[in-house]
Amino acid sequence: MSMSHALHLHPHSPGVGVGWRQPHYRELMERRPGLGFLEVHAENFFADGGAAPALLQSAREHYEISLHGVGLALGSAAGLDPWHLDQLARLVERVILCGCPTMRVLRGRPGAAARR
């Protein structure tokens, strides 16, 4: 199948996406191929300012974003890192929720949402 033929997917399907890595940032933003989403390593975009977050925000204008957290260390004996979870929540709010006031990422200790 050539790229000119669209895939017929369920209307709510995100379609076909790609893992967006640094060597391909520029080319993807210049060409803007028809993709359903971009998957990125969340930790690469934890910074509050600079080129990487600005680039991700620009990509968000054209594509859905799927965050792939690779540094959570879920099986670690040390447990979850509160700093890492906070950074991930801030990234979700900034990029995925785009500051939507009706949707917020719950922060705090596990089970805190159930006590609210």
LINKAKA-V998225 format. One record per pair of residues at least 24 apart in sequence whose ideal C-beta (glycine too) atoms are under 10 Angstrom apart, sorted by sequence separation. I is the first residue (numbers start at 1). J is the second residue. If there is no record, write none. Layout:
BEGIN
i,j
I,J
I,J
END
This chain:
BEGIN
i,j
20,44
38,62
42,66
43,67
44,68
67,91
38,63
39,64
40,65
42,67
43,68
46,71
67,92
82,107
85,110
25,51
29,55
37,63
38,64
39,65
40,66
41,67
42,68
43,69
44,70
65,91
82,108
7,34
9,36
25,52
28,55
32,59
35,62
36,63
37,64
38,65
39,66
40,67
41,68
42,69
43,70
65,92
82,109
6,34
35,63
36,64
37,65
38,66
39,67
40,68
41,69
42,70
43,71
67,95
7,36
26,55
29,58
33,62
34,63
35,64
37,66
38,67
39,68
41,70
42,71
43,72
67,96
3,33
4,34
22,52
25,55
29,59
32,62
33,63
36,66
41,71
42,72
65,95
66,96
80,110
3,34
25,56
28,59
32,63
65,96
79,110
64,96
22,55
25,58
29,62
25,59
28,62
60,94
20,55
28,63
56,91
60,95
20,56
59,95
60,96
46,83
57,94
61,98
46,84
53,91
56,94
57,95
60,98
20,59
48,87
56,95
46,86
47,87
43,84
46,87
53,94
57,98
42,84
45,87
46,88
48,90
53,95
20,63
48,91
43,87
46,90
47,91
18,63
20,65
42,87
43,88
46,91
17,63
20,66
42,88
45,91
48,94
17,64
19,66
44,91
15,63
17,65
18,66
43,91
14,63
15,64
17,66
19,68
42,91
45,94
14,64
42,92
45,95
40,91
14,66
42,95
40,95
END
